[in-house]
């Protein structure tokens, strides 16, 4: 026998117990970001339209190789990783 929807009691969503207040926010000095059409780099501007320097960041690259030996019975697998950052 099914209970009519009007007789069901509301259930507390399972994720409610996992909620927490938002962390403290940080005011960023820019209000808009556009892409420079020639350099394809983001340009940050403040409320007055002046360019804001947002700091530098580097680039990184990495490679990973896998090794596989003895493929006809119990394979022995491993891998190597390396990375470079400037």
C-alpha positions in Angstrom: 0.0 0.0 0.0 1.4 3.4 -0.9 1.0 6.5 1.2 -0.4 9.6 -0.5 2.1 12.4 -1.0 0.1 14.6 1.3 0.8 12.3 4.2 4.5 12.1 3.8 6.7 13.9 6.3 9.4 16.0 4.9 12.9 14.5 5.1 16.0 16.4 6.0 18.4 16.4 2.9 21.4 14.1 3.6 23.9 16.9 2.7 22.7 19.4 5.3 24.9 18.0 8.0 27.9 18.5 5.8 27.3 22.3 5.3 29.7 24.8 6.8 29.9 28.6 6.6 31.7 30.0 3.6 35.3 30.9 4.3 36.3 34.5 4.7 36.4 36.2 1.4 39.3 38.2 0.1 38.7 41.5 -1.8 40.6 41.4 -5.1 41.9 44.7 -6.5 40.4 44.1 -10.0 36.8 44.4 -11.2 37.1 43.2 -14.8 39.3 40.9 -16.8 39.6 41.0 -20.6 41.8 39.2 -23.1 44.4 41.2 -25.0 43.7 40.3 -28.6 47.4 40.4 -29.6 49.1 38.6 -26.7 46.1 36.5 -25.6 46.9 37.4 -22.0 44.4 38.4 -19.4 44.3 42.1 -18.5 43.0 43.0 -15.1 41.5 46.5 -14.6 40.3 48.3 -11.4 37.1 50.3 -11.0 38.6 53.3 -12.7 39.8 51.3 -15.7 43.4 51.3 -14.8 45.5 48.1 -15.4 46.2 46.2 -12.2 49.3 44.0 -11.9 48.2 40.6 -10.6 51.6 39.1 -10.1 53.6 36.6 -12.1 53.2 32.8 -12.3 55.4 30.2 -13.9 54.7 27.4 -16.3 55.3 23.8 -15.8 55.3 20.6 -17.8 55.6 17.0 -16.9 55.9 13.5 -18.4 55.0 10.1 -17.2 56.1 6.8 -18.7 54.8 3.4 -17.8 56.9 0.2 -17.9 55.5 -3.2 -18.4 57.6 -6.4 -18.2 56.7 -10.1 -18.5 53.5 -9.6 -20.4 52.8 -13.3 -20.9 52.1 -14.2 -17.2 52.0 -12.0 -14.1 52.9 -8.5 -15.4 55.2 -6.3 -13.4 54.2 -2.7 -13.9 55.8 0.6 -12.9 56.1 4.1 -14.0 58.4 7.1 -13.9 57.5 10.8 -13.5 59.4 14.0 -13.9 58.4 17.7 -14.0 60.0 21.0 -14.9 58.9 24.4 -13.6 60.1 27.9 -14.3 
